[in-house]
């Protein structure tokens, strides 16, 4: 499978920030890069995350420490949603067991 990545320089240009600022975000652990051969860049999910970071700074005036806390909470909330979905699926399977023909024949 080929990963779709957008080069760091292109992302910096589109977001109107310097590539060194992107490197700073990376060093703080706010975003992750991927490598495709000799090319280093970002997957679409990381670009959405970068857009969020830049928006928080520009539009809301939130500093990087605040952004780090917010992103940590977003990540934690996403994990909680994933777990709740998994538990809901398990509960659904218990409450509504699969009624395949073999299961119905066993009762006869």
C-alpha positions as CSV (number, residue, x, y, z in Angstrom):
1,X,0.0,0.0,0.0
2,X,1.4,3.4,-1.0
3,X,1.1,6.1,1.7
4,X,-0.2,9.4,0.6
5,X,2.1,12.1,2.1
6,X,2.4,15.8,1.4
7,X,6.0,17.1,1.7
8,X,6.8,19.3,4.6
9,X,7.7,22.3,2.4
10,X,4.4,22.2,0.6
11,X,2.5,21.9,3.9
12,X,4.4,24.9,5.3
13,X,3.6,26.9,2.2
14,X,-0.1,26.0,2.3
15,X,-0.4,26.9,6.0
16,X,1.7,30.1,5.5
17,X,4.2,29.1,8.1
18,X,7.9,28.2,8.0
19,X,9.1,24.7,7.7
20,X,11.2,25.2,10.9
21,X,7.9,25.8,12.8
22,X,6.7,22.4,11.5
23,X,9.9,20.9,12.8
24,X,9.3,22.5,16.2
25,X,5.8,21.0,16.3
26,X,7.3,17.7,15.5
27,X,10.0,18.0,18.2
28,X,7.2,18.8,20.7
29,X,5.3,15.7,19.7
30,X,2.3,17.6,18.4
31,X,2.5,16.0,14.9
32,X,4.3,13.0,13.3
33,X,6.0,12.8,9.9
34,X,6.2,9.8,7.7
35,X,8.9,8.9,5.2
36,X,8.3,7.7,1.7
37,X,11.7,6.9,0.2
38,X,13.7,10.1,0.6
39,X,10.6,12.3,1.0
40,X,9.5,13.4,4.5
41,X,6.0,14.7,4.9
42,X,2.6,14.3,6.5
43,X,-0.4,12.1,6.1
44,X,-3.8,13.7,5.7
45,X,-4.7,13.2,9.4
46,X,-1.6,14.9,10.5
47,X,-2.3,17.8,8.1
48,X,-5.7,18.2,9.7
49,X,-4.0,18.3,13.1
50,X,-1.5,20.9,11.9
51,X,-4.4,23.0,10.6
52,X,-6.0,22.8,14.1
53,X,-2.7,23.8,15.7
54,X,-2.2,26.8,13.4
55,X,-5.9,27.8,13.8
56,X,-5.7,27.7,17.6
57,X,-2.6,29.9,17.5
58,X,-3.7,32.4,14.9
59,X,-7.4,32.6,15.5
60,X,-7.7,32.0,19.3
61,X,-4.2,33.1,20.5
62,X,-3.6,29.9,22.4
63,X,0.0,29.2,23.2
64,X,1.8,25.9,22.4
65,X,1.4,24.6,26.0
66,X,-2.3,25.1,25.8
67,X,-2.5,23.5,22.4
68,X,-0.6,20.5,23.7
69,X,-3.1,20.1,26.5
70,X,-6.0,20.5,24.1
71,X,-4.6,18.0,21.6
72,X,-3.9,15.5,24.4
73,X,-7.6,15.8,25.5
74,X,-8.7,15.3,21.9
75,X,-6.6,12.2,21.6
76,X,-7.9,10.9,24.9
77,X,-11.5,11.6,23.9
78,X,-11.0,9.8,20.6
79,X,-9.7,6.8,22.5
80,X,-12.7,6.9,24.9
81,X,-15.1,7.0,21.9
82,X,-13.3,4.0,20.3
83,X,-13.6,2.0,23.5
84,X,-17.3,2.9,24.0
85,X,-18.0,1.9,20.4
86,X,-16.2,-1.4,21.0
87,X,-18.1,-2.0,24.2
88,X,-21.4,-1.1,22.5
89,X,-20.7,-3.7,19.8
90,X,-19.9,-6.4,22.4
91,X,-23.1,-5.5,24.3
92,X,-25.1,-5.7,21.1
93,X,-23.8,-9.2,20.4
94,X,-24.8,-10.3,23.9
95,X,-28.3,-8.8,23.8
96,X,-29.0,-9.7,20.2
97,X,-27.2,-13.0,19.6
98,X,-26.8,-14.2,16.0
99,X,-29.9,-16.2,15.1
100,X,-28.4,-18.4,12.4
101,X,-30.3,-21.5,11.2
102,X,-28.1,-23.9,13.2
103,X,-28.9,-22.1,16.4
104,X,-32.6,-22.3,15.8
105,X,-32.4,-26.0,14.9
106,X,-30.7,-26.8,18.2
107,X,-33.9,-25.8,20.1
108,X,-36.1,-28.3,18.2
